[in-house]
Amino acid sequence: MNNLGARLKEERKSLGLSQQQFAAIGGVEANAQGKYESGERAPRSDYLAALGNKGVDVLYVLSGRRTPLSTESLNDAEREVIVHYRTLTLMDQDAIGQLALSLSECLPVSD
């Protein structure tokens, strides 16, 4: 479970949630969340299941490997973006990737 805490924190921040908010989703106190993120304690399965029900990639938290995205989970707008993206040159695809990364890093995140 090496780096589990860091990946858990990464998932929390990607959702823009505080430790207290994230802990509440998992049914634990904020201090337990802090211990999970610091690696002092390992989370229980019911906590991880609750996070998974809210969209956290639990496979990633546990293993460092992202859960493959199913095309059935995409809505029409997301599918259309992917179709257009695939028609772009590699240079343009890279530019879109950099833009998406920059925009996601600008989102406010609280600890």
C-alpha positions in Angstrom: 0.0 0.0 0.0 2.9 2.3 -0.7 1.8 5.9 -1.3 -1.8 5.1 -0.7 -2.1 8.2 1.5 -0.7 10.5 -1.2 -3.1 9.0 -3.8 -6.0 9.4 -1.4 -5.1 13.0 -0.9 -4.8 13.5 -4.7 -8.3 12.1 -5.3 -9.7 14.3 -2.5 -8.1 17.4 -3.9 -9.2 16.5 -7.5 -12.8 16.7 -6.2 -12.1 20.0 -4.5 -13.0 18.7 -1.0 -11.6 19.4 2.4 -10.4 16.6 4.7 -13.6 17.1 6.7 -15.9 16.9 3.7 -14.0 13.8 2.3 -14.1 12.1 5.7 -17.8 12.6 6.0 -18.3 10.8 2.7 -16.4 7.9 4.0 -18.1 8.0 7.4 -15.1 8.8 9.4 -13.8 11.9 11.4 -11.5 14.4 9.8 -8.6 13.3 12.1 -8.9 9.8 10.7 -8.8 11.2 7.2 -5.6 13.0 8.1 -4.1 9.8 9.4 -5.1 8.0 6.2 -3.4 10.6 4.0 -0.2 10.7 6.2 0.0 6.9 6.1 -0.4 6.5 9.8 -3.5 4.3 9.4 -4.9 2.2 6.5 -8.5 2.9 5.6 -11.2 0.2 6.0 -13.1 -1.3 3.1 -16.4 0.3 4.0 -14.7 3.7 3.9 -13.3 3.0 0.5 -16.6 1.6 -0.8 -18.4 4.8 0.3 -15.7 6.9 -1.5 -16.1 4.7 -4.6 -19.9 5.4 -4.6 -19.1 9.1 -4.8 -16.8 8.8 -7.8 -13.4 8.2 -6.2 -11.2 5.9 -8.2 -10.6 3.3 -5.5 -8.4 1.1 -7.8 -6.1 4.0 -8.2 -6.0 4.8 -4.5 -5.1 1.2 -3.7 -2.8 0.3 -6.6 -1.7 3.4 -8.4 -3.5 2.2 -11.6 -6.4 4.1 -13.0 -9.7 2.3 -13.6 -10.2 2.1 -17.3 -13.0 4.4 -18.5 -15.9 2.7 -20.1 -17.3 4.4 -23.2 -20.8 3.6 -21.9 -20.1 6.0 -19.0 -19.6 8.9 -21.4 -22.5 11.3 -22.2 -23.1 12.6 -25.7 -21.2 15.8 -25.1 -18.1 13.9 -23.8 -18.2 11.5 -26.7 -18.4 14.4 -29.1 -15.3 16.0 -27.5 -13.4 12.8 -27.9 -14.4 12.4 -31.6 -13.2 15.9 -32.3 -10.0 15.5 -30.3 -9.1 12.4 -32.3 -9.2 14.4 -35.5 -6.6 16.9 -34.3 -2.9 16.8 -35.1 -0.6 15.5 -32.3 0.6 19.0 -31.7 -3.0 20.2 -31.2 -3.9 17.3 -29.0 -0.9 18.2 -26.8 -2.1 21.8 -26.6 -5.6 20.6 -25.6 -4.0 18.4 -22.9 -1.9 21.3 -21.6 -5.0 23.5 -21.5 -7.1 20.9 -19.7 -4.3 20.4 -17.1 -3.9 24.2 -16.6 -7.6 24.7 -16.2 -7.9 21.8 -13.6 -5.0 23.2 -11.6 -6.8 26.5 -11.3 -9.7 25.0 -9.5 -9.9 26.1 -5.8 -9.0 23.3 -3.4 -9.1 23.5 0.3 -7.2 21.3 2.8 
